[in-house]
């Protein structure tokens, strides 16, 4: 084996070893990224469940019947009687 052939063999061996280490490192980084992705998906799903629960709760708390009940019994509000309503007509801005 000549000296040039020996140097080429050593260089190619080192290149193969460096390539193998790079592949192992890339695979390691991919696994870490995938693990992080799975954690983020789990967080997203948890937040989605909470959001849907809050939307249902908001819908239940804002029904017309519930709002009217709170207005009448907790705040003492009532619908105005016909005699309590005063109609004001605007006659400005060029409208008769």
C-alpha positions as CSV (number, residue, x, y, z in Angstrom):
1,X,0.0,0.0,0.0
2,X,1.5,3.3,-1.0
3,X,1.6,6.3,1.2
4,X,-1.0,8.2,-0.8
5,X,-3.4,5.2,-0.6
6,X,-2.9,5.0,3.1
7,X,-3.7,8.8,3.5
8,X,-6.8,8.4,1.4
9,X,-7.9,5.4,3.4
10,X,-7.4,7.2,6.7
11,X,-9.2,10.3,5.4
12,X,-12.2,8.2,4.2
13,X,-12.3,6.3,7.5
14,X,-12.4,9.5,9.4
15,X,-15.0,10.9,7.1
16,X,-17.2,7.8,7.6
17,X,-16.7,8.0,11.4
18,X,-17.6,11.7,11.4
19,X,-20.6,11.0,9.2
20,X,-21.8,8.3,11.6
21,X,-21.4,10.6,14.6
22,X,-23.4,13.3,12.8
23,X,-26.2,10.8,12.0
24,X,-26.4,9.7,15.6
25,X,-26.4,13.4,16.8
26,X,-29.1,14.3,14.3
27,X,-31.2,11.3,15.4
28,X,-30.8,12.4,19.0
29,X,-31.9,16.0,18.2
30,X,-34.9,14.6,16.3
31,X,-36.0,12.5,19.3
32,X,-35.8,15.5,21.6
33,X,-37.8,17.7,19.1
34,X,-40.4,14.9,18.8
35,X,-40.7,14.7,22.6
36,X,-41.1,18.4,22.8
37,X,-43.8,18.3,20.1
38,X,-45.7,15.6,22.0
39,X,-45.6,17.7,25.2
40,X,-46.9,20.7,23.3
41,X,-49.7,18.7,21.7
42,X,-50.7,17.5,25.1
43,X,-50.8,21.0,26.4
44,X,-52.8,22.1,23.4
45,X,-55.3,19.3,24.0
46,X,-55.6,20.3,27.7
47,X,-56.2,23.9,26.8
48,X,-58.8,22.9,24.2
49,X,-60.7,20.9,26.7
50,X,-60.6,23.9,29.2
51,X,-61.7,26.3,26.4
52,X,-64.7,24.1,25.5
53,X,-65.6,23.8,29.2
54,X,-65.5,27.6,29.6
55,X,-67.6,28.1,26.4
56,X,-70.2,25.8,27.8
57,X,-70.2,27.5,31.1
58,X,-70.5,30.9,29.5
59,X,-73.4,29.7,27.4
60,X,-75.1,28.4,30.5
61,X,-74.5,31.6,32.5
62,X,-75.7,33.9,29.7
63,X,-79.0,32.3,28.9
64,X,-81.9,34.8,28.6
65,X,-83.8,33.2,31.4
66,X,-80.9,33.3,33.8
67,X,-80.0,36.9,33.0
68,X,-83.6,37.9,33.4
69,X,-83.9,36.0,36.8
70,X,-80.7,37.8,38.1
71,X,-82.0,41.2,36.9
72,X,-85.4,40.8,38.6
73,X,-84.5,39.1,41.9
74,X,-80.9,40.1,42.6
75,X,-80.9,43.6,41.1
76,X,-84.5,44.5,41.5
77,X,-85.0,45.4,37.9
78,X,-88.2,45.1,35.9
79,X,-89.6,45.7,32.5
80,X,-91.0,49.2,32.1
81,X,-94.7,49.6,32.0
82,X,-96.3,51.3,29.0
83,X,-96.8,54.5,30.9
84,X,-93.1,54.6,31.9
85,X,-91.9,54.7,28.3
86,X,-91.3,58.1,26.8
87,X,-90.7,58.2,23.0
88,X,-88.4,61.0,21.8
89,X,-88.3,61.8,18.1
90,X,-85.3,63.6,16.6
91,X,-86.2,66.3,14.1
92,X,-82.7,67.6,13.3
93,X,-80.4,66.9,10.5
94,X,-82.8,67.9,7.7
95,X,-85.4,65.3,8.6
96,X,-88.9,66.6,9.4
